[in-house]
Amino acid sequence: MILPATADTDTQRIATGLRQRNVALLHELVELYQHRLLRYLIYFLGRRDHVDDLIQETWLRVIERGSHYDGRSRFEPWLFTIARNLAMDHVRKHKMFSLASTARETENEASPIQLVSSASSPFELAARTQDAQRIAASLQALEPACREALLLRFQEELSLHEIAAIVSAPITTVSSRIYRGLETLRKQLEGASHAN
């Protein structure tokens, strides 16, 4: 009987496989995480443009820098950090929206990222019901830092510590972003239901 791998042995298996550039392992990782990367980058950017290129670049970085993953922590935060850094670089290069606040953001001093396009967002396009449309519109209206924190916490199921490592912010800041995001969502959804 084969026992299921524990998280520790799985992270070590991934670390060893990446150091050895194991093609079978890479295919397994792509299969497991491709959809999650797609979803994360669409939510992060607020649009679908260039996401496929960023995903491909993320996997290339995983191959190139696989020896940097030591297996002492879960693979997901390491992977999402690579994807986030590439997305931030892409945004800076293409000046899709202002990130001036990212470097100097404080809890009380955050300016929202403005999308260039006024076309329907990925959130609205994916929404199939009225409730889903309301939630999608509310998510899109959130401050990007709060939207990202909510996505990583509740959709990707990462811990506060892992999110803090990905976004290079203290855990208290991540907690605050999650709280603010949930509170804003609650108010928006309550306001929308009272308006109907």
C-alpha positions in Angstrom: 0.0 0.0 0.0 1.3 3.4 -1.0 0.8 6.1 1.6 -0.2 9.6 0.4 2.7 12.1 0.5 2.7 14.5 3.3 3.1 18.2 2.6 6.8 18.1 3.7 7.7 15.2 1.4 5.8 16.8 -1.4 7.6 20.1 -1.1 10.9 18.3 -0.9 9.9 16.2 -4.0 9.1 19.4 -5.9 12.4 21.1 -4.8 14.4 18.1 -5.8 12.6 17.8 -9.1 13.1 21.5 -9.9 16.8 21.2 -9.1 17.1 18.3 -11.5 14.9 20.0 -14.1 12.5 17.0 -14.1 10.2 17.4 -17.1 7.6 15.1 -15.8 7.4 17.1 -12.5 7.1 20.3 -14.5 4.2 18.9 -16.5 2.6 17.9 -13.2 3.0 21.4 -11.8 1.7 23.0 -14.9 -1.4 20.7 -14.8 -2.0 21.5 -11.1 -1.4 25.3 -11.1 -2.1 26.6 -14.6 -5.7 27.5 -13.9 -4.9 29.0 -10.6 -2.2 31.2 -12.2 -4.6 32.3 -14.9 -7.3 33.2 -12.4 -4.8 35.0 -10.1 -3.3 37.1 -12.9 -6.7 38.1 -14.4 -7.8 39.2 -11.0 -4.5 40.9 -10.3 -4.4 42.8 -13.6 -8.2 43.3 -13.9 -8.0 42.2 -17.5 -7.2 39.2 -19.7 -4.6 40.9 -22.1 -1.1 39.5 -21.8 -2.0 37.0 -19.1 -1.0 34.0 -21.3 2.4 35.5 -21.9 2.8 36.2 -18.2 1.9 32.6 -17.4 4.4 31.3 -19.9 7.1 33.6 -18.5 6.3 32.4 -15.0 6.9 28.8 -15.9 10.1 29.7 -17.7 11.3 31.4 -14.4 10.3 28.3 -12.5 12.5 26.3 -14.7 15.4 28.8 -14.7 15.3 29.4 -10.9 14.0 26.1 -9.7 17.2 25.6 -7.7 16.1 28.6 -5.6 13.1 26.7 -4.3 14.3 24.9 -1.2 11.2 23.0 -0.2 11.0 24.4 3.3 7.7 26.0 2.6 4.8 25.3 0.3 5.3 25.7 -3.5 2.3 27.9 -4.1 3.6 31.1 -2.4 6.9 30.8 -4.3 5.0 30.3 -7.6 2.6 33.2 -6.9 5.5 35.5 -5.9 7.1 34.9 -9.3 3.8 35.5 -11.2 3.2 38.7 -9.1 6.6 40.1 -9.8 6.3 39.4 -13.5 2.9 41.1 -13.5 4.2 44.1 -11.7 7.1 44.4 -14.1 4.7 44.1 -17.0 2.5 46.8 -15.6 5.4 49.1 -15.1 6.7 48.6 -18.6 3.3 49.1 -20.3 2.1 51.8 -17.9 -1.4 50.2 -18.0 -2.2 51.9 -14.7 -0.4 53.9 -12.0 1.5 52.0 -9.5 3.1 55.0 -7.9 1.3 54.1 -4.6 2.7 50.5 -4.6 6.1 51.6 -3.5 5.0 54.1 -0.9 1.6 52.7 0.1 0.6 53.0 3.7 -2.6 51.8 5.3 -4.2 55.2 5.0 -2.6 56.4 1.8 -3.5 54.1 -1.1 -4.6 55.4 -4.5 -6.6 52.9 -6.6 -5.2 51.5 -9.8 -7.1 52.7 -12.8 -7.7 50.4 -15.7 -7.0 51.8 -19.2 -9.9 50.0 -20.9 -13.6 50.7 -20.2 -14.6 47.4 -21.8 -16.3 44.7 -19.6 -13.9 43.3 -17.1 -13.1 39.6 -16.7 -15.2 39.7 -13.6 -18.3 40.9 -15.5 -17.6 38.5 -18.4 -17.4 35.5 -16.1 -20.6 36.4 -14.2 -23.5 34.2 -15.1 -26.1 35.2 -12.5 -27.3 38.4 -11.1 -25.6 37.7 -7.8 -22.4 36.7 -9.5 -22.6 40.0 -11.5 -23.0 42.0 -8.4 -20.1 40.2 -6.7 -17.9 40.6 -9.8 -18.7 44.3 -10.0 -18.0 44.8 -6.3 -14.7 42.9 -6.6 -13.6 45.0 -9.5 -14.4 48.2 -7.6 -12.2 47.1 -4.7 -8.8 48.7 -4.2 -6.3 46.4 -6.0 -4.4 45.5 -2.8 -7.6 44.5 -1.0 -8.8 42.5 -4.1 -5.5 40.7 -4.3 -5.4 39.9 -0.6 -9.0 38.5 -0.7 -8.2 36.4 -3.8 -5.1 34.9 -2.3 -6.8 34.2 1.1 -10.1 32.9 0.0 -9.7 31.6 -3.5 -6.2 30.4 -3.4 -6.5 29.4 0.3 -3.1 30.8 1.3 -2.2 31.7 4.9 -1.7 35.2 6.1 2.0 34.5 6.4 2.2 33.2 2.9 0.3 36.2 1.5 2.6 38.6 3.4 5.6 36.9 1.8 4.1 37.2 -1.7 3.1 40.9 -1.5 6.1 41.9 0.6 4.0 43.4 3.4 3.6 42.8 7.1 1.0 40.3 8.2 -0.9 43.2 9.9 -1.1 45.0 6.6 -2.4 41.8 4.9 -5.0 41.4 7.6 -6.1 45.0 7.3 -6.4 44.6 3.5 -8.6 41.5 3.9 -10.7 43.2 6.6 -11.1 46.4 4.5 -11.9 44.4 1.4 -14.6 42.3 3.1 -16.1 45.3 4.8 -16.3 47.2 1.5 -17.8 44.1 -0.3 -20.4 43.8 2.5 -21.4 47.4 2.2 -21.5 47.4 -1.6 -23.6 44.2 -1.7 -26.0 45.4 1.0 -26.4 48.7 -0.8 -27.1 46.9 -4.1 -29.7 44.6 -2.5 -31.5 47.6 -0.9 -31.5 49.4 -4.2 -33.4 46.5 -5.9 
